[in-house]
């Protein structure tokens, strides 16, 4: 599972299909020594396609590029089930 989100499970450990930010891990190297790991990492072939940058909140909304998926919050109890209450003015 490529997920390390502790609450909302949406935080990938590795880039998956698209790199979201500079420095995002793309792969893991497992080796028997530090030198062999560095050699293996240098052999990786990574191809990038330039995408339009998303630099402002307005750009993000236009591109529908969100940090989290939009959430819709609803009351736990529908208004029809709320008890009827009389509103009083405590200052009287």
C-alpha positions in Angstrom: 0.0 0.0 0.0 1.5 3.3 -1.1 0.0 5.4 1.7 1.3 7.1 4.9 -1.6 9.4 5.7 -2.3 8.8 9.5 -5.9 10.1 9.5 -7.1 10.6 5.9 -5.5 7.8 3.9 -4.4 9.9 0.9 -0.7 10.7 1.4 1.4 8.5 -0.9 4.9 7.4 0.2 6.1 7.5 -3.4 5.1 9.5 -6.5 2.5 7.6 -8.4 2.1 8.6 -12.0 2.6 12.3 -11.4 5.2 14.1 -9.2 3.3 16.5 -6.9 6.3 18.5 -5.5 10.0 18.9 -5.8 11.8 16.4 -3.6 8.9 13.8 -3.5 10.4 10.3 -3.3 9.9 8.3 -6.6 11.4 4.9 -5.8 13.1 2.9 -3.1 16.5 1.2 -3.3 17.3 -1.9 -1.2 20.9 -3.0 -1.2 23.5 -4.8 1.0 25.6 -1.7 1.4 25.5 2.1 1.2 27.8 2.1 -1.9 25.6 -0.4 -3.8 22.5 1.6 -2.9 24.0 4.8 -4.3 25.1 2.9 -7.5 21.7 1.5 -8.0 20.0 4.8 -7.5 22.3 6.4 -10.1 21.1 3.8 -12.6 17.5 4.9 -12.4 16.1 6.3 -15.6 13.4 8.9 -14.9 11.5 10.7 -17.7 9.5 13.9 -16.9 6.9 15.7 -18.9 6.7 19.4 -18.2 3.3 20.4 -16.8 1.9 23.9 -16.2 2.9 25.0 -12.7 0.1 25.5 -10.1 1.4 28.4 -8.0 -1.7 30.2 -6.6 -5.0 29.1 -5.0 -6.8 30.6 -8.0 -4.6 28.4 -10.3 -5.3 25.3 -8.2 -9.1 25.9 -8.3 -9.0 26.4 -12.1 -6.9 23.2 -12.5 -9.0 21.4 -9.9 -5.7 20.6 -8.2 -6.4 20.2 -4.5 -4.2 19.1 -1.5 -7.2 17.0 -0.3 -10.3 16.0 -2.2 -13.1 18.5 -1.6 -15.1 17.5 1.5 -18.9 17.9 1.8 -19.9 18.3 5.5 -23.5 17.6 6.5 -25.2 18.0 9.9 -25.6 14.7 11.7 -29.3 15.3 12.2 -31.5 16.8 9.4 -33.2 20.1 10.2 -36.6 18.4 10.2 -35.5 16.4 13.2 -34.2 19.3 15.3 -36.3 20.1 18.3 -38.5 23.2 18.1 -37.1 25.9 20.4 -38.4 29.3 21.2 -35.8 32.0 20.9 -35.9 34.5 23.8 -34.0 37.7 24.4 -32.1 37.3 27.7 -31.6 41.0 28.0 -35.3 41.7 28.7 
